[in-house]
Amino acid sequence: MQTRQDSQSAANTVRFSNGCAARRISRVYSSFISSARRLPNGNTLIDEGMTGRIFQVTPKGEIVWEYVNPHFAATGLRGGRTAQSNWVYRAQPVPYDWVPAGTPHSEQAVVPPSRADFHIPVAR
């Protein structure tokens, strides 16, 4: 991940590369409804809204965690057409203690699937 300061606007620009660009295994891209936000711990929260993906990366570009919205719904397109979509409009970080007292919740460790068992179906 690279960060640079734009001398014209004094805004920070964040460029994330997942290290697989040469092999084109996966890309981070969304033409709309996306965002990136620097977190107090130095990590970056990225919302790839068009694909329903939210993830956090360290300054070294390591993915800390990742979530893909599993809920699909019909989304209106131009020309009256529809498509199934899991778009996510925005990801907003909140403190852990933001959940109101008394709200039932629990934590579970997430065990990543083995690469041999994890496959994304190819649309045909």
Contacts in CASP RR format, 6 or more apart in sequence:
PFRMAT RR
TARGET T0000
AUTHOR 0000-0000-0000
METHOD contacts of the structure
MODEL  1
MQTRQDSQSAANTVRFSNGCAARRISRVYSSFISSARRLPNGNTLIDEGM
TGRIFQVTPKGEIVWEYVNPHFAATGLRGGRTAQSNWVYRAQPVPYDWVP
AGTPHSEQAVVPPSRADFHIPVAR
1 14 0 8 1.000
1 15 0 8 1.000
1 16 0 8 1.000
1 17 0 8 1.000
1 44 0 8 1.000
1 57 0 8 1.000
1 58 0 8 1.000
1 59 0 8 1.000
1 60 0 8 1.000
1 61 0 8 1.000
2 14 0 8 1.000
2 15 0 8 1.000
2 17 0 8 1.000
3 12 0 8 1.000
3 13 0 8 1.000
3 14 0 8 1.000
3 15 0 8 1.000
3 59 0 8 1.000
4 12 0 8 1.000
4 13 0 8 1.000
4 15 0 8 1.000
5 11 0 8 1.000
5 12 0 8 1.000
5 13 0 8 1.000
6 12 0 8 1.000
6 13 0 8 1.000
12 38 0 8 1.000
14 36 0 8 1.000
14 38 0 8 1.000
14 44 0 8 1.000
16 28 0 8 1.000
16 36 0 8 1.000
16 44 0 8 1.000
16 46 0 8 1.000
16 57 0 8 1.000
16 61 0 8 1.000
17 61 0 8 1.000
18 26 0 8 1.000
18 27 0 8 1.000
18 28 0 8 1.000
18 61 0 8 1.000
18 63 0 8 1.000
20 26 0 8 1.000
21 27 0 8 1.000
28 46 0 8 1.000
28 48 0 8 1.000
29 48 0 8 1.000
29 50 0 8 1.000
30 48 0 8 1.000
30 49 0 8 1.000
30 50 0 8 1.000
30 51 0 8 1.000
31 50 0 8 1.000
32 49 0 8 1.000
32 50 0 8 1.000
33 47 0 8 1.000
33 49 0 8 1.000
33 50 0 8 1.000
33 87 0 8 1.000
33 88 0 8 1.000
33 89 0 8 1.000
33 90 0 8 1.000
34 46 0 8 1.000
34 47 0 8 1.000
34 48 0 8 1.000
34 49 0 8 1.000
34 50 0 8 1.000
35 46 0 8 1.000
35 47 0 8 1.000
35 90 0 8 1.000
35 91 0 8 1.000
36 44 0 8 1.000
36 45 0 8 1.000
36 46 0 8 1.000
36 47 0 8 1.000
37 44 0 8 1.000
37 45 0 8 1.000
37 91 0 8 1.000
37 93 0 8 1.000
38 44 0 8 1.000
39 45 0 8 1.000
39 56 0 8 1.000
39 93 0 8 1.000
42 58 0 8 1.000
42 59 0 8 1.000
43 56 0 8 1.000
43 57 0 8 1.000
43 58 0 8 1.000
43 59 0 8 1.000
43 64 0 8 1.000
44 56 0 8 1.000
44 57 0 8 1.000
44 59 0 8 1.000
45 54 0 8 1.000
45 55 0 8 1.000
45 56 0 8 1.000
45 91 0 8 1.000
45 93 0 8 1.000
46 54 0 8 1.000
46 55 0 8 1.000
46 56 0 8 1.000
46 57 0 8 1.000
46 91 0 8 1.000
47 53 0 8 1.000
47 54 0 8 1.000
47 88 0 8 1.000
47 90 0 8 1.000
47 91 0 8 1.000
48 54 0 8 1.000
48 55 0 8 1.000
49 87 0 8 1.000
49 88 0 8 1.000
49 89 0 8 1.000
50 87 0 8 1.000
51 68 0 8 1.000
51 86 0 8 1.000
52 68 0 8 1.000
52 69 0 8 1.000
52 86 0 8 1.000
52 87 0 8 1.000
52 88 0 8 1.000
53 66 0 8 1.000
53 67 0 8 1.000
53 68 0 8 1.000
53 69 0 8 1.000
53 88 0 8 1.000
54 66 0 8 1.000
54 67 0 8 1.000
54 68 0 8 1.000
54 69 0 8 1.000
54 88 0 8 1.000
54 91 0 8 1.000
55 63 0 8 1.000
55 64 0 8 1.000
55 65 0 8 1.000
55 66 0 8 1.000
55 67 0 8 1.000
56 63 0 8 1.000
56 64 0 8 1.000
56 65 0 8 1.000
56 66 0 8 1.000
57 63 0 8 1.000
57 64 0 8 1.000
58 64 0 8 1.000
65 110 0 8 1.000
68 86 0 8 1.000
69 86 0 8 1.000
69 87 0 8 1.000
69 88 0 8 1.000
70 86 0 8 1.000
71 86 0 8 1.000
72 84 0 8 1.000
72 85 0 8 1.000
72 86 0 8 1.000
73 84 0 8 1.000
73 85 0 8 1.000
73 86 0 8 1.000
74 82 0 8 1.000
74 83 0 8 1.000
74 84 0 8 1.000
74 85 0 8 1.000
75 82 0 8 1.000
75 83 0 8 1.000
75 84 0 8 1.000
75 85 0 8 1.000
75 87 0 8 1.000
76 82 0 8 1.000
76 83 0 8 1.000
77 83 0 8 1.000
99 105 0 8 1.000
END
